[in-house]
Amino acid sequence: MEFGDLVINPARQRCTHSGTEARLTSREFAVLVHLARRAGEVVPKREILEQVWDTAYEGDLNVVEVHVSALRRKIDAPFGRAAVETIRGAGYRLAADGG
């Protein structure tokens, strides 16, 4: 999957931005892949939680925010990009062009 300079390879569980590999945890990678499958669309936090965590997960919904924040530090901040957008009150969106 390619989104501008952001390349996601689910089979290898690998992500690169501008040719530089971003070292993501398995959970961060799963969040990114879920957003990538719906690139350009707003994905609600609840949906991310249900798809990436176990459906029986009873913890705080803010765990999604924590992982999205980590993704931004690893795939956006070092490159001055904003691939992962927050849509207030709705969820998150991966920019179709990679930010």
N, C-alpha and C positions, 0 to 999 in steps of 0.2 A: 504494500500500500504506500503510495507516495502523495504527499501533501506539500508541494513546493520543495523546500530543502529538507523536510522531515520525511524520513523513510522508516516504515515499520514493517518488520518481518516476523509475523506471528509464528511461523514454523520454527524459526531459530530463536525466538524470543529475544529479538535484537531491535534496537532503535538507534538511528543515527540522525543527526541534524547537521547539515552542512558538511557531511562526511565524517563528523566526529561522533563516536559512539557515546550514547548516554547510558550510564549504568543504572538500571532501574531494578527495584525489587520486583518479585513476581506479582505482587498485588498492584503496584504502580503500573506495571506493564499491562495487567488485565484491565485496569481502569482506562488506560490509553487506548487499548485495542477496542474496548467497548465504545468509546467516544469516536474512534476512527471508523468503525462500522456504520456510524450515523453522522459522519462528518457533515458540517453545515447545518445540522439540526440541533435543537435544544434538547438535551437529555436530562430529565429530572434526577435529582440526587437519589430519590427513592428507587428509581429504576437501576441506577448504577449499583446501589447497595444490594438490590435483589439479584442482579446478574453476576456481580463480582464476589460478594460475600455469600455465605450460606443463607438460604431462605429462612432458617430458624434463628438467624443472628438477631439478638435482642439488645445490642449495644446502641450507642448514640449515633444518630445520623451524621453527626459532625465528623465521623471517621472518614467520610468521603472528602470533606473539605481538607482534612489533613493530607490525604494522598494526592489530591489535586494540587495543593500547595507544593508538595514535594516534586510533582511532575513539572510544575512551573520553574522551580529552582534548577531542575536538571535539563529540561528541553527548551525553555524559553529564555530565562535570565542570561545565561552565558552568551546568547546569540542576539540579544536585544529584540527578541520577537515576542509575540503574544498569540501562540497557537491555541492555547486553552483559554477560552473566554468564560467569564461568569455572566450569566444572565440573571440579574437580581430577581429573586422570588420565583424563578423558573428552573434553574439548573445550570448546566455547563454545555459549551459547544466547542468542538474542535474546528478551527477555521479550515475550510476546504483548501485554501492555498498555503496552509502551514503557518499562517501568521505573517 
